[in-house]
Amino acid sequence: MSWLWAIIVGFVLGLIARMILPGKQNIPLWLTTVFGIVGSVLGNWMATAIGVNDTRGIDWTRHLLQLIGAVVVVGVGDMAWVALRGKKKA
């Protein structure tokens, strides 16, 4: 069940990251989900590193770090995808 939640959270974070980033991203939806999962894992790692991964109530700081991680990974991943595929941004 945790894999299902990871996919759902990665999908949602990836879509939000794409909305935050300016311009059009040229990555497919499945790669957006993968990048969202990776960004979520990076955000959880950062939250653990600074000691805010498990607090009372809603972990807003952890969720914000997950979103920041997803934005960074989607942005860098899009640039890498474009470089590998040879497509130019419109």
PDB file with one MODEL, atoms N, CA, C and O in Angstrom:
MODEL        1
ATOM      1  N   MET A   1       0.825  -1.196   0.000  1.00  0.00           N
ATOM      2  CA  MET A   1       0.000   0.000   0.000  1.00  0.00           C
ATOM      3  C   MET A   1       0.868   1.259   0.000  1.00  0.00           C
ATOM      4  O   MET A   1       0.448   2.284  -0.537  1.00  0.00           O
ATOM      5  N   SER A   2       2.059   1.210   0.583  1.00  0.00           N
ATOM      6  CA  SER A   2       2.901   2.391   0.625  1.00  0.00           C
ATOM      7  C   SER A   2       3.380   2.785  -0.776  1.00  0.00           C
ATOM      8  O   SER A   2       3.589   3.967  -1.050  1.00  0.00           O
ATOM      9  N   TRP A   3       3.555   1.790  -1.668  1.00  0.00           N
ATOM     10  CA  TRP A   3       3.935   2.108  -3.044  1.00  0.00           C
ATOM     11  C   TRP A   3       2.823   2.867  -3.745  1.00  0.00           C
ATOM     12  O   TRP A   3       3.090   3.787  -4.518  1.00  0.00           O
ATOM     13  N   LEU A   4       1.587   2.494  -3.484  1.00  0.00           N
ATOM     14  CA  LEU A   4       0.451   3.187  -4.075  1.00  0.00           C
ATOM     15  C   LEU A   4       0.418   4.639  -3.623  1.00  0.00           C
ATOM     16  O   LEU A   4       0.200   5.538  -4.435  1.00  0.00           O
ATOM     17  N   TRP A   5       0.634   4.871  -2.331  1.00  0.00           N
ATOM     18  CA  TRP A   5       0.664   6.242  -1.825  1.00  0.00           C
ATOM     19  C   TRP A   5       1.834   7.020  -2.401  1.00  0.00           C
ATOM     20  O   TRP A   5       1.700   8.208  -2.693  1.00  0.00           O
ATOM     21  N   ALA A   6       2.970   6.377  -2.568  1.00  0.00           N
ATOM     22  CA  ALA A   6       4.131   7.049  -3.162  1.00  0.00           C
ATOM     23  C   ALA A   6       3.823   7.490  -4.588  1.00  0.00           C
ATOM     24  O   ALA A   6       4.208   8.586  -4.995  1.00  0.00           O
ATOM     25  N   ILE A   7       3.138   6.652  -5.342  1.00  0.00           N
ATOM     26  CA  ILE A   7       2.775   6.994  -6.718  1.00  0.00           C
ATOM     27  C   ILE A   7       1.760   8.139  -6.740  1.00  0.00           C
ATOM     28  O   ILE A   7       1.884   9.065  -7.542  1.00  0.00           O
ATOM     29  N   ILE A   8       0.769   8.077  -5.870  1.00  0.00           N
ATOM     30  CA  ILE A   8      -0.251   9.131  -5.824  1.00  0.00           C
ATOM     31  C   ILE A   8       0.370  10.465  -5.422  1.00  0.00           C
ATOM     32  O   ILE A   8       0.125  11.487  -6.063  1.00  0.00           O
ATOM     33  N   VAL A   9       1.171  10.453  -4.364  1.00  0.00           N
ATOM     34  CA  VAL A   9       1.816  11.690  -3.899  1.00  0.00           C
ATOM     35  C   VAL A   9       2.787  12.205  -4.958  1.00  0.00           C
ATOM     36  O   VAL A   9       2.837  13.409  -5.210  1.00  0.00           O
ATOM     37  N   GLY A  10       3.557  11.314  -5.581  1.00  0.00           N
ATOM     38  CA  GLY A  10       4.472  11.728  -6.641  1.00  0.00           C
ATOM     39  C   GLY A  10       3.747  12.344  -7.815  1.00  0.00           C
ATOM     40  O   GLY A  10       4.211  13.333  -8.382  1.00  0.00           O
ATOM     41  N   PHE A  11       2.609  11.771  -8.187  1.00  0.00           N
ATOM     42  CA  PHE A  11       1.808  12.301  -9.288  1.00  0.00           C
ATOM     43  C   PHE A  11       1.315  13.707  -8.957  1.00  0.00           C
ATOM     44  O   PHE A  11       1.448  14.624  -9.768  1.00  0.00           O
ATOM     45  N   VAL A  12       0.749  13.872  -7.769  1.00  0.00           N
ATOM     46  CA  VAL A  12       0.212  15.173  -7.368  1.00  0.00           C
ATOM     47  C   VAL A  12       1.330  16.211  -7.246  1.00  0.00           C
ATOM     48  O   VAL A  12       1.192  17.326  -7.749  1.00  0.00           O
ATOM     49  N   LEU A  13       2.429  15.858  -6.588  1.00  0.00           N
ATOM     50  CA  LEU A  13       3.540  16.798  -6.451  1.00  0.00           C
ATOM     51  C   LEU A  13       4.153  17.144  -7.806  1.00  0.00           C
ATOM     52  O   LEU A  13       4.525  18.294  -8.043  1.00  0.00           O
ATOM     53  N   GLY A  14       4.259  16.170  -8.681  1.00  0.00           N
ATOM     54  CA  GLY A  14       4.784  16.429 -10.019  1.00  0.00           C
ATOM     55  C   GLY A  14       3.905  17.399 -10.796  1.00  0.00           C
ATOM     56  O   GLY A  14       4.412  18.296 -11.469  1.00  0.00           O
ATOM     57  N   LEU A  15       2.592  17.224 -10.706  1.00  0.00           N
ATOM     58  CA  LEU A  15       1.674  18.137 -11.393  1.00  0.00           C
ATOM     59  C   LEU A  15       1.742  19.544 -10.803  1.00  0.00           C
ATOM     60  O   LEU A  15       1.746  20.528 -11.543  1.00  0.00           O
ATOM     61  N   ILE A  16       1.795  19.641  -9.488  1.00  0.00           N
ATOM     62  CA  ILE A  16       1.911  20.961  -8.854  1.00  0.00           C
ATOM     63  C   ILE A  16       3.229  21.617  -9.251  1.00  0.00           C
ATOM     64  O   ILE A  16       3.265  22.817  -9.526  1.00  0.00           O
ATOM     65  N   ALA A  17       4.303  20.845  -9.284  1.00  0.00           N
ATOM     66  CA  ALA A  17       5.604  21.386  -9.685  1.00  0.00           C
ATOM     67  C   ALA A  17       5.551  21.908 -11.114  1.00  0.00           C
ATOM     68  O   ALA A  17       6.121  22.957 -11.414  1.00  0.00           O
ATOM     69  N   ARG A  18       4.874  21.188 -11.994  1.00  0.00           N
ATOM     70  CA  ARG A  18       4.746  21.638 -13.386  1.00  0.00           C
ATOM     71  C   ARG A  18       3.945  22.926 -13.467  1.00  0.00           C
ATOM     72  O   ARG A  18       4.220  23.769 -14.320  1.00  0.00           O
ATOM     73  N   MET A  19       2.961  23.092 -12.597  1.00  0.00           N
ATOM     74  CA  MET A  19       2.181  24.322 -12.588  1.00  0.00           C
ATOM     75  C   MET A  19       3.011  25.495 -12.063  1.00  0.00           C
ATOM     76  O   MET A  19       2.838  26.626 -12.517  1.00  0.00           O
ATOM     77  N   ILE A  20       3.896  25.235 -11.125  1.00  0.00           N
ATOM     78  CA  ILE A  20       4.725  26.291 -10.539  1.00  0.00           C
ATOM     79  C   ILE A  20       5.803  26.739 -11.519  1.00  0.00           C
ATOM     80  O   ILE A  20       6.089  27.931 -11.626  1.00  0.00           O
ATOM     81  N   LEU A  21       6.395  25.801 -12.227  1.00  0.00           N
ATOM     82  CA  LEU A  21       7.475  26.131 -13.151  1.00  0.00           C
ATOM     83  C   LEU A  21       6.935  26.938 -14.336  1.00  0.00           C
ATOM     84  O   LEU A  21       5.863  26.638 -14.861  1.00  0.00           O
ATOM     85  N   PRO A  22       7.686  27.965 -14.754  1.00  0.00           N
ATOM     86  CA  PRO A  22       7.224  28.756 -15.899  1.00  0.00           C
ATOM     87  C   PRO A  22       7.407  28.002 -17.213  1.00  0.00           C
ATOM     88  O   PRO A  22       8.297  27.162 -17.345  1.00  0.00           O
ATOM     89  N   GLY A  23       6.561  28.314 -18.164  1.00  0.00           N
ATOM     90  CA  GLY A  23       6.675  27.708 -19.490  1.00  0.00           C
ATOM     91  C   GLY A  23       6.097  26.307 -19.537  1.00  0.00           C
ATOM     92  O   GLY A  23       5.490  25.823 -18.581  1.00  0.00           O
ATOM     93  N   LYS A  24       6.307  25.667 -20.686  1.00  0.00           N
ATOM     94  CA  LYS A  24       5.792  24.320 -20.907  1.00  0.00           C
ATOM     95  C   LYS A  24       6.912  23.311 -20.675  1.00  0.00           C
ATOM     96  O   LYS A  24       8.026  23.477 -21.170  1.00  0.00           O
ATOM     97  N   GLN A  25       6.603  22.276 -19.924  1.00  0.00           N
ATOM     98  CA  GLN A  25       7.562  21.192 -19.729  1.00  0.00           C
ATOM     99  C   GLN A  25       7.304  20.134 -20.792  1.00  0.00           C
ATOM    100  O   GLN A  25       6.157  19.831 -21.120  1.00  0.00           O
ATOM    101  N   ASN A  26       8.376  19.582 -21.320  1.00  0.00           N
ATOM    102  CA  ASN A  26       8.272  18.607 -22.404  1.00  0.00           C
ATOM    103  C   ASN A  26       8.441  17.170 -21.934  1.00  0.00           C
ATOM    104  O   ASN A  26       8.862  16.310 -22.707  1.00  0.00           O
ATOM    105  N   ILE A  27       8.120  16.906 -20.686  1.00  0.00           N
ATOM    106  CA  ILE A  27       8.254  15.551 -20.164  1.00  0.00           C
ATOM    107  C   ILE A  27       6.881  14.881 -20.155  1.00  0.00           C
ATOM    108  O   ILE A  27       5.866  15.547 -19.952  1.00  0.00           O
ATOM    109  N   PRO A  28       6.847  13.578 -20.372  1.00  0.00           N
ATOM    110  CA  PRO A  28       5.560  12.865 -20.337  1.00  0.00           C
ATOM    111  C   PRO A  28       5.019  12.751 -18.906  1.00  0.00           C
ATOM    112  O   PRO A  28       5.746  12.958 -17.934  1.00  0.00           O
ATOM    113  N   LEU A  29       3.756  12.424 -18.804  1.00  0.00           N
ATOM    114  CA  LEU A  29       3.090  12.343 -17.503  1.00  0.00           C
ATOM    115  C   LEU A  29       3.718  11.287 -16.597  1.00  0.00           C
ATOM    116  O   LEU A  29       3.832  11.502 -15.391  1.00  0.00           O
ATOM    117  N   TRP A  30       4.125  10.153 -17.158  1.00  0.00           N
ATOM    118  CA  TRP A  30       4.725   9.106 -16.323  1.00  0.00           C
ATOM    119  C   TRP A  30       6.048   9.596 -15.731  1.00  0.00           C
ATOM    120  O   TRP A  30       6.384   9.247 -14.600  1.00  0.00           O
ATOM    121  N   LEU A  31       6.799  10.401 -16.484  1.00  0.00           N
ATOM    122  CA  LEU A  31       8.068  10.916 -15.978  1.00  0.00           C
ATOM    123  C   LEU A  31       7.831  12.019 -14.950  1.00  0.00           C
ATOM    124  O   LEU A  31       8.618  12.180 -14.017  1.00  0.00           O
ATOM    125  N   THR A  32       6.757  12.773 -15.118  1.00  0.00           N
ATOM    126  CA  THR A  32       6.366  13.757 -14.112  1.00  0.00           C
ATOM    127  C   THR A  32       6.108  13.061 -12.782  1.00  0.00           C
ATOM    128  O   THR A  32       6.514  13.552 -11.728  1.00  0.00           O
ATOM    129  N   THR A  33       5.432  11.917 -12.835  1.00  0.00           N
ATOM    130  CA  THR A  33       5.149  11.144 -11.626  1.00  0.00           C
ATOM    131  C   THR A  33       6.437  10.632 -10.986  1.00  0.00           C
ATOM    132  O   THR A  33       6.601  10.721  -9.769  1.00  0.00           O
ATOM    133  N   VAL A  34       7.342  10.101 -11.790  1.00  0.00           N
ATOM    134  CA  VAL A  34       8.620   9.600 -11.271  1.00  0.00           C
ATOM    135  C   VAL A  34       9.416  10.741 -10.633  1.00  0.00           C
ATOM    136  O   VAL A  34       9.970  10.586  -9.545  1.00  0.00           O
ATOM    137  N   PHE A  35       9.469  11.890 -11.321  1.00  0.00           N
ATOM    138  CA  PHE A  35      10.190  13.044 -10.768  1.00  0.00           C
ATOM    139  C   PHE A  35       9.525  13.542  -9.492  1.00  0.00           C
ATOM    140  O   PHE A  35      10.216  13.975  -8.569  1.00  0.00           O
ATOM    141  N   GLY A  36       8.212  13.489  -9.421  1.00  0.00           N
ATOM    142  CA  GLY A  36       7.499  13.870  -8.200  1.00  0.00           C
ATOM    143  C   GLY A  36       7.829  12.948  -7.047  1.00  0.00           C
ATOM    144  O   GLY A  36       7.984  13.402  -5.914  1.00  0.00           O
ATOM    145  N   ILE A  37       7.938  11.647  -7.324  1.00  0.00           N
ATOM    146  CA  ILE A  37       8.321  10.679  -6.286  1.00  0.00           C
ATOM    147  C   ILE A  37       9.734  10.965  -5.796  1.00  0.00           C
ATOM    148  O   ILE A  37       9.991  10.967  -4.592  1.00  0.00           O
ATOM    149  N   VAL A  38      10.648  11.205  -6.729  1.00  0.00           N
ATOM    150  CA  VAL A  38      12.037  11.493  -6.354  1.00  0.00           C
ATOM    151  C   VAL A  38      12.103  12.789  -5.539  1.00  0.00           C
ATOM    152  O   VAL A  38      12.825  12.859  -4.544  1.00  0.00           O
ATOM    153  N   GLY A  39      11.354  13.810  -5.957  1.00  0.00           N
ATOM    154  CA  GLY A  39      11.317  15.068  -5.213  1.00  0.00           C
ATOM    155  C   GLY A  39      10.746  14.890  -3.820  1.00  0.00           C
ATOM    156  O   GLY A  39      11.210  15.517  -2.868  1.00  0.00           O
ATOM    157  N   SER A  40       9.749  14.046  -3.701  1.00  0.00           N
ATOM    158  CA  SER A  40       9.161  13.748  -2.396  1.00  0.00           C
ATOM    159  C   SER A  40      10.166  13.067  -1.475  1.00  0.00           C
ATOM    160  O   SER A  40      10.269  13.396  -0.293  1.00  0.00           O
ATOM    161  N   VAL A  41      10.902  12.118  -2.034  1.00  0.00           N
ATOM    162  CA  VAL A  41      11.931  11.424  -1.242  1.00  0.00           C
ATOM    163  C   VAL A  41      13.018  12.409  -0.802  1.00  0.00           C
ATOM    164  O   VAL A  41      13.471  12.366   0.342  1.00  0.00           O
ATOM    165  N   LEU A  42      13.435  13.295  -1.713  1.00  0.00           N
ATOM    166  CA  LEU A  42      14.428  14.308  -1.347  1.00  0.00           C
ATOM    167  C   LEU A  42      13.904  15.240  -0.257  1.00  0.00           C
ATOM    168  O   LEU A  42      14.633  15.591   0.670  1.00  0.00           O
ATOM    169  N   GLY A  43      12.642  15.637  -0.373  1.00  0.00           N
ATOM    170  CA  GLY A  43      12.036  16.481   0.655  1.00  0.00           C
ATOM    171  C   GLY A  43      11.966  15.792   2.003  1.00  0.00           C
ATOM    172  O   GLY A  43      12.234  16.411   3.033  1.00  0.00           O
ATOM    173  N   ASN A  44      11.607  14.509   2.006  1.00  0.00           N
ATOM    174  CA  ASN A  44      11.595  13.748   3.261  1.00  0.00           C
ATOM    175  C   ASN A  44      12.990  13.627   3.852  1.00  0.00           C
ATOM    176  O   ASN A  44      13.165  13.704   5.068  1.00  0.00           O
ATOM    177  N   TRP A  45      13.977  13.438   2.993  1.00  0.00           N
ATOM    178  CA  TRP A  45      15.360  13.340   3.462  1.00  0.00           C
ATOM    179  C   TRP A  45      15.796  14.653   4.110  1.00  0.00           C
ATOM    180  O   TRP A  45      16.421  14.647   5.171  1.00  0.00           O
ATOM    181  N   MET A  46      15.463  15.787   3.468  1.00  0.00           N
ATOM    182  CA  MET A  46      15.808  17.096   4.032  1.00  0.00           C
ATOM    183  C   MET A  46      15.086  17.333   5.353  1.00  0.00           C
ATOM    184  O   MET A  46      15.678  17.854   6.298  1.00  0.00           O
ATOM    185  N   ALA A  47      13.815  16.956   5.428  1.00  0.00           N
ATOM    186  CA  ALA A  47      13.044  17.124   6.663  1.00  0.00           C
ATOM    187  C   ALA A  47      13.658  16.310   7.794  1.00  0.00           C
ATOM    188  O   ALA A  47      13.725  16.769   8.935  1.00  0.00           O
ATOM    189  N   THR A  48      14.102  15.109   7.473  1.00  0.00           N
ATOM    190  CA  THR A  48      14.759  14.281   8.481  1.00  0.00           C
ATOM    191  C   THR A  48      16.085  14.905   8.903  1.00  0.00           C
ATOM    192  O   THR A  48      16.436  14.894  10.083  1.00  0.00           O
ATOM    193  N   ALA A  49      16.818  15.447   7.936  1.00  0.00           N
ATOM    194  CA  ALA A  49      18.126  16.045   8.224  1.00  0.00           C
ATOM    195  C   ALA A  49      18.006  17.248   9.156  1.00  0.00           C
ATOM    196  O   ALA A  49      18.879  17.466   9.997  1.00  0.00           O
ATOM    197  N   ILE A  50      16.934  18.033   9.017  1.00  0.00           N
ATOM    198  CA  ILE A  50      16.787  19.209   9.878  1.00  0.00           C
ATOM    199  C   ILE A  50      15.867  18.943  11.074  1.00  0.00           C
ATOM    200  O   ILE A  50      15.633  19.836  11.889  1.00  0.00           O
ATOM    201  N   GLY A  51      15.350  17.726  11.177  1.00  0.00           N
ATOM    202  CA  GLY A  51      14.594  17.311  12.354  1.00  0.00           C
ATOM    203  C   GLY A  51      13.133  17.720  12.379  1.00  0.00           C
ATOM    204  O   GLY A  51      12.563  17.871  13.460  1.00  0.00           O
ATOM    205  N   VAL A  52      12.507  17.904  11.224  1.00  0.00           N
ATOM    206  CA  VAL A  52      11.096  18.302  11.198  1.00  0.00           C
ATOM    207  C   VAL A  52      10.221  17.281  10.471  1.00  0.00           C
ATOM    208  O   VAL A  52       9.121  17.613  10.028  1.00  0.00           O
ATOM    209  N   ASN A  53      10.697  16.055  10.347  1.00  0.00           N
ATOM    210  CA  ASN A  53       9.940  15.072   9.582  1.00  0.00           C
ATOM    211  C   ASN A  53       8.759  14.486  10.335  1.00  0.00           C
ATOM    212  O   ASN A  53       7.838  13.959   9.713  1.00  0.00           O
ATOM    213  N   ASP A  54       8.764  14.566  11.649  1.00  0.00           N
ATOM    214  CA  ASP A  54       7.689  13.961  12.423  1.00  0.00           C
ATOM    215  C   ASP A  54       7.299  14.907  13.557  1.00  0.00           C
ATOM    216  O   ASP A  54       7.873  14.859  14.645  1.00  0.00           O
ATOM    217  N   THR A  55       6.320  15.763  13.289  1.00  0.00           N
ATOM    218  CA  THR A  55       5.870  16.725  14.282  1.00  0.00           C
ATOM    219  C   THR A  55       4.413  16.466  14.619  1.00  0.00           C
ATOM    220  O   THR A  55       3.758  15.637  13.987  1.00  0.00           O
ATOM    221  N   ARG A  56       3.918  17.169  15.604  1.00  0.00           N
ATOM    222  CA  ARG A  56       2.503  17.034  15.942  1.00  0.00           C
ATOM    223  C   ARG A  56       1.659  17.704  14.876  1.00  0.00           C
ATOM    224  O   ARG A  56       2.023  18.757  14.352  1.00  0.00           O
ATOM    225  N   GLY A  57       0.547  17.097  14.564  1.00  0.00           N
ATOM    226  CA  GLY A  57      -0.349  17.690  13.574  1.00  0.00           C
ATOM    227  C   GLY A  57       0.152  17.476  12.156  1.00  0.00           C
ATOM    228  O   GLY A  57       0.801  16.476  11.850  1.00  0.00           O
ATOM    229  N   ILE A  58      -0.160  18.428  11.307  1.00  0.00           N
ATOM    230  CA  ILE A  58       0.229  18.344   9.899  1.00  0.00           C
ATOM    231  C   ILE A  58       1.667  18.815   9.766  1.00  0.00           C
ATOM    232  O   ILE A  58       2.038  19.859  10.303  1.00  0.00           O
ATOM    233  N   ASP A  59       2.463  18.055   9.062  1.00  0.00           N
ATOM    234  CA  ASP A  59       3.879  18.381   8.876  1.00  0.00           C
ATOM    235  C   ASP A  59       4.043  19.349   7.704  1.00  0.00           C
ATOM    236  O   ASP A  59       4.480  18.947   6.626  1.00  0.00           O
ATOM    237  N   TRP A  60       3.696  20.615   7.908  1.00  0.00           N
ATOM    238  CA  TRP A  60       3.737  21.600   6.831  1.00  0.00           C
ATOM    239  C   TRP A  60       5.139  21.795   6.289  1.00  0.00           C
ATOM    240  O   TRP A  60       5.326  21.928   5.079  1.00  0.00           O
ATOM    241  N   THR A  61       6.113  21.814   7.161  1.00  0.00           N
ATOM    242  CA  THR A  61       7.493  22.016   6.714  1.00  0.00           C
ATOM    243  C   THR A  61       7.938  20.857   5.832  1.00  0.00           C
ATOM    244  O   THR A  61       8.568  21.071   4.796  1.00  0.00           O
ATOM    245  N   ARG A  62       7.619  19.643   6.232  1.00  0.00           N
ATOM    246  CA  ARG A  62       7.986  18.469   5.439  1.00  0.00           C
ATOM    247  C   ARG A  62       7.305  18.510   4.071  1.00  0.00           C
ATOM    248  O   ARG A  62       7.925  18.207   3.052  1.00  0.00           O
ATOM    249  N   HIS A  63       6.033  18.885   4.057  1.00  0.00           N
ATOM    250  CA  HIS A  63       5.303  18.951   2.788  1.00  0.00           C
ATOM    251  C   HIS A  63       5.862  20.051   1.886  1.00  0.00           C
ATOM    252  O   HIS A  63       5.949  19.874   0.671  1.00  0.00           O
ATOM    253  N   LEU A  64       6.237  21.173   2.471  1.00  0.00           N
ATOM    254  CA  LEU A  64       6.846  22.242   1.686  1.00  0.00           C
ATOM    255  C   LEU A  64       8.190  21.798   1.112  1.00  0.00           C
ATOM    256  O   LEU A  64       8.502  22.099  -0.040  1.00  0.00           O
ATOM    257  N   LEU A  65       8.984  21.086   1.908  1.00  0.00           N
ATOM    258  CA  LEU A  65      10.263  20.570   1.414  1.00  0.00           C
ATOM    259  C   LEU A  65      10.052  19.537   0.303  1.00  0.00           C
ATOM    260  O   LEU A  65      10.832  19.486  -0.649  1.00  0.00           O
ATOM    261  N   GLN A  66       9.017  18.725   0.416  1.00  0.00           N
ATOM    262  CA  GLN A  66       8.701  17.769  -0.649  1.00  0.00           C
ATOM    263  C   GLN A  66       8.346  18.505  -1.935  1.00  0.00           C
ATOM    264  O   GLN A  66       8.781  18.117  -3.019  1.00  0.00           O
ATOM    265  N   LEU A  67       7.557  19.566  -1.811  1.00  0.00           N
ATOM    266  CA  LEU A  67       7.176  20.334  -2.994  1.00  0.00           C
ATOM    267  C   LEU A  67       8.389  21.020  -3.619  1.00  0.00           C
ATOM    268  O   LEU A  67       8.541  21.023  -4.840  1.00  0.00           O
ATOM    269  N   ILE A  68       9.244  21.595  -2.791  1.00  0.00           N
ATOM    270  CA  ILE A  68      10.464  22.226  -3.306  1.00  0.00           C
ATOM    271  C   ILE A  68      11.326  21.190  -4.017  1.00  0.00           C
ATOM    272  O   ILE A  68      11.868  21.455  -5.090  1.00  0.00           O
ATOM    273  N   GLY A  69      11.450  20.014  -3.416  1.00  0.00           N
ATOM    274  CA  GLY A  69      12.213  18.940  -4.050  1.00  0.00           C
ATOM    275  C   GLY A  69      11.620  18.548  -5.389  1.00  0.00           C
ATOM    276  O   GLY A  69      12.352  18.324  -6.352  1.00  0.00           O
ATOM    277  N   ALA A  70      10.296  18.463  -5.457  1.00  0.00           N
ATOM    278  CA  ALA A  70       9.633  18.104  -6.720  1.00  0.00           C
ATOM    279  C   ALA A  70       9.842  19.178  -7.774  1.00  0.00           C
ATOM    280  O   ALA A  70      10.068  18.859  -8.941  1.00  0.00           O
ATOM    281  N   VAL A  71       9.770  20.447  -7.385  1.00  0.00           N
ATOM    282  CA  VAL A  71       9.981  21.535  -8.344  1.00  0.00           C
ATOM    283  C   VAL A  71      11.398  21.465  -8.908  1.00  0.00           C
ATOM    284  O   VAL A  71      11.599  21.601 -10.115  1.00  0.00           O
ATOM    285  N   VAL A  72      12.369  21.253  -8.037  1.00  0.00           N
ATOM    286  CA  VAL A  72      13.763  21.178  -8.487  1.00  0.00           C
ATOM    287  C   VAL A  72      13.968  19.980  -9.409  1.00  0.00           C
ATOM    288  O   VAL A  72      14.567  20.113 -10.476  1.00  0.00           O
ATOM    289  N   VAL A  73      13.480  18.825  -9.006  1.00  0.00           N
ATOM    290  CA  VAL A  73      13.689  17.609  -9.799  1.00  0.00           C
ATOM    291  C   VAL A  73      12.946  17.689 -11.135  1.00  0.00           C
ATOM    292  O   VAL A  73      13.489  17.281 -12.162  1.00  0.00           O
ATOM    293  N   VAL A  74      11.725  18.203 -11.137  1.00  0.00           N
ATOM    294  CA  VAL A  74      10.982  18.340 -12.398  1.00  0.00           C
ATOM    295  C   VAL A  74      11.687  19.341 -13.311  1.00  0.00           C
ATOM    296  O   VAL A  74      11.795  19.111 -14.516  1.00  0.00           O
ATOM    297  N   GLY A  75      12.165  20.441 -12.750  1.00  0.00           N
ATOM    298  CA  GLY A  75      12.864  21.437 -13.561  1.00  0.00           C
ATOM    299  C   GLY A  75      14.143  20.902 -14.172  1.00  0.00           C
ATOM    300  O   GLY A  75      14.374  21.057 -15.371  1.00  0.00           O
ATOM    301  N   VAL A  76      14.971  20.274 -13.360  1.00  0.00           N
ATOM    302  CA  VAL A  76      16.233  19.707 -13.858  1.00  0.00           C
ATOM    303  C   VAL A  76      15.957  18.519 -14.775  1.00  0.00           C
ATOM    304  O   VAL A  76      16.608  18.358 -15.807  1.00  0.00           O
ATOM    305  N   GLY A  77      14.992  17.696 -14.394  1.00  0.00           N
ATOM    306  CA  GLY A  77      14.634  16.535 -15.215  1.00  0.00           C
ATOM    307  C   GLY A  77      14.103  16.929 -16.577  1.00  0.00           C
ATOM    308  O   GLY A  77      14.380  16.262 -17.574  1.00  0.00           O
ATOM    309  N   ASP A  78      13.338  18.016 -16.627  1.00  0.00           N
ATOM    310  CA  ASP A  78      12.837  18.495 -17.913  1.00  0.00           C
ATOM    311  C   ASP A  78      13.986  18.945 -18.806  1.00  0.00           C
ATOM    312  O   ASP A  78      14.008  18.645 -20.000  1.00  0.00           O
ATOM    313  N   MET A  79      14.938  19.665 -18.222  1.00  0.00           N
ATOM    314  CA  MET A  79      16.097  20.103 -19.014  1.00  0.00           C
ATOM    315  C   MET A  79      16.893  18.903 -19.526  1.00  0.00           C
ATOM    316  O   MET A  79      17.343  18.898 -20.672  1.00  0.00           O
ATOM    317  N   ALA A  80      17.066  17.893 -18.683  1.00  0.00           N
ATOM    318  CA  ALA A  80      17.790  16.688 -19.098  1.00  0.00           C
ATOM    319  C   ALA A  80      17.018  15.940 -20.176  1.00  0.00           C
ATOM    320  O   ALA A  80      17.618  15.456 -21.136  1.00  0.00           O
ATOM    321  N   TRP A  81      15.697  15.836 -20.036  1.00  0.00           N
ATOM    322  CA  TRP A  81      14.855  15.153 -21.020  1.00  0.00           C
ATOM    323  C   TRP A  81      14.955  15.851 -22.373  1.00  0.00           C
ATOM    324  O   TRP A  81      15.088  15.196 -23.406  1.00  0.00           O
ATOM    325  N   VAL A  82      14.890  17.182 -22.364  1.00  0.00           N
ATOM    326  CA  VAL A  82      14.991  17.940 -23.603  1.00  0.00           C
ATOM    327  C   VAL A  82      16.379  17.747 -24.234  1.00  0.00           C
ATOM    328  O   VAL A  82      16.489  17.599 -25.451  1.00  0.00           O
ATOM    329  N   ALA A  83      17.422  17.748 -23.421  1.00  0.00           N
ATOM    330  CA  ALA A  83      18.773  17.570 -23.941  1.00  0.00           C
ATOM    331  C   ALA A  83      18.945  16.176 -24.531  1.00  0.00           C
ATOM    332  O   ALA A  83      19.580  16.023 -25.574  1.00  0.00           O
ATOM    333  N   LEU A  84      18.394  15.165 -23.884  1.00  0.00           N
ATOM    334  CA  LEU A  84      18.529  13.801 -24.377  1.00  0.00           C
ATOM    335  C   LEU A  84      17.672  13.545 -25.612  1.00  0.00           C
ATOM    336  O   LEU A  84      18.087  12.823 -26.518  1.00  0.00           O
ATOM    337  N   ARG A  85      16.501  14.124 -25.649  1.00  0.00           N
ATOM    338  CA  ARG A  85      15.570  13.877 -26.752  1.00  0.00           C
ATOM    339  C   ARG A  85      15.800  14.828 -27.922  1.00  0.00           C
ATOM    340  O   ARG A  85      15.332  14.564 -29.029  1.00  0.00           O
ATOM    341  N   GLY A  86      16.513  15.928 -27.695  1.00  0.00           N
ATOM    342  CA  GLY A  86      16.793  16.864 -28.767  1.00  0.00           C
ATOM    343  C   GLY A  86      15.644  17.753 -29.154  1.00  0.00           C
ATOM    344  O   GLY A  86      15.657  18.339 -30.236  1.00  0.00           O
ATOM    345  N   LYS A  87      14.628  17.874 -28.282  1.00  0.00           N
ATOM    346  CA  LYS A  87      13.485  18.737 -28.570  1.00  0.00           C
ATOM    347  C   LYS A  87      13.771  20.133 -28.046  1.00  0.00           C
ATOM    348  O   LYS A  87      14.389  20.305 -26.995  1.00  0.00           O
ATOM    349  N   LYS A  88      13.318  21.114 -28.787  1.00  0.00           N
ATOM    350  CA  LYS A  88      13.467  22.497 -28.346  1.00  0.00           C
ATOM    351  C   LYS A  88      12.188  22.943 -27.670  1.00  0.00           C
ATOM    352  O   LYS A  88      11.092  22.545 -28.065  1.00  0.00           O
ATOM    353  N   LYS A  89      12.335  23.784 -26.637  1.00  0.00           N
ATOM    354  CA  LYS A  89      11.155  24.301 -25.955  1.00  0.00           C
ATOM    355  C   LYS A  89      10.440  25.305 -26.831  1.00  0.00           C
ATOM    356  O   LYS A  89      11.056  26.083 -27.559  1.00  0.00           O
ATOM    357  N   ALA A  90       9.124  25.267 -26.742  1.00  0.00           N
ATOM    358  CA  ALA A  90       8.325  26.209 -27.529  1.00  0.00           C
ATOM    359  C   ALA A  90       8.079  27.469 -26.756  1.00  0.00           C
ATOM    360  O   ALA A  90       7.423  28.382 -27.256  1.00  0.00           O
TER     361      ALA A  90
ENDMDL
END
